[in-house]
Amino acid sequence: MNRREFMITMAGGALGMMVDAGPLVEAAQRPTSTAAKAKTRVALVKTGDRAAGVSRAIRLLGDKSVAGKRVLLKPNFNTADPYPASTHNDTLIHLVAELREMGAREITIGERSGPPDTRDVLQDKGIYDLCRRLRIDLINFEELPPEGWVKVDAPESHWFDGFLFAKPVLDAECVVSTCCLKTHGYGGVFTMSLKLSVGMVHKKNMRELHTSFFSQRKMIAEVNHPYAPALILLDGIEAFVDKGPMEGPKKRADVILAGTDRIAVDAVGVAILKELGSNRAIMERPVFAQEQIARAVELGLGIKGADGIELVSDDEAGRRYAEKLWPILALG
């Protein structure tokens, strides 16, 4: 059963950039607003090579917060449809290897699929075998007992009575997420790191989300309120630029992003969709006016605007592509 069958029932702002040809060195920076203070780094690697891209992006980010921690790793296995509908297994393999290299003490994958049964999706994707081979644990959130869920809410929530959130995420020492780059044809507009958190919410709450068309984007942002990821990896080698999230027209972006701020990663992802050429819901609205992003900003989940992003790259191809994204991020 796919989602199509199931559903039949700001302006302005300056950005800093760094680029290197080996060790990270500062390049000519764009002027920064006097109002801009703390920036969050988003690593951008222009490549079609997953192994190299995952490693380069994470190392370029320079974050060591997973060291010595038990890591809960959240992929995009909403369905078993092939990438970019779901996380590419090679991305998962390379990410696990990189987390171990960074000193992660233990790694556990956690996921809740939907509308298909999570066990079926994990089986179809070969994740049970993959976890055995990589010697990592796996939690199927859909099979958690009642005490494995915690009722939570966000300030001034658009959820009628809150939502049930997977307790393993709240208990984790460190959460790492890996998302895809794609549009969402059922009200979400796009699905990246913010939307990924819907897979941490109980399936019984999905009916309310899917039938709340006018507030759905805000509700997506609100499910991110209970936790904060230590690392986000976005595999944008290919992207759905229309329809989605299971199928749609694809374009190659040949980009891997890494960051620690969900708003920043999604903002850069939306800018990439705009640069590729996407549907009206993406093209006709500024990046920070997208409802998922705007509501996440209201909740204080990350940066407030484009001037909070520092794009970094490690070669000329990445630098040139980042330069293309500046005006899109700042002006939409």
Secondary structure, 3 states (H helix, E strand, C coil): CCHHHHHCCCCCCCCEEEEECCCEEECCCCCCCCCCCCCEEEEEEECCCHHHHHHHHHHHHCCCCCCCCEEEEECCCCCCCCCCCCCCHHHHHHHHHHHHHCCCCEEEEEECCCCCCHHHHHHHCCHHHHHHHHCCEEEEHHHCCHHHEEEECCCCCCCCCCEEEEHHHHHCCEEEEEEEEEEECCCCEEECHHHHHHHHECHHHHHHHHCCCCCHHHHHHHCCCCCCCCEEEEEEEEEECCCCCCCCCEEEEEEEEEECCHHHHHHHHHHHHHHHCCCHHHHCCCHHHCHHHHHHHHCCCCCCCHHHEEEEECCHHHHHHHHHHHHHHHHC
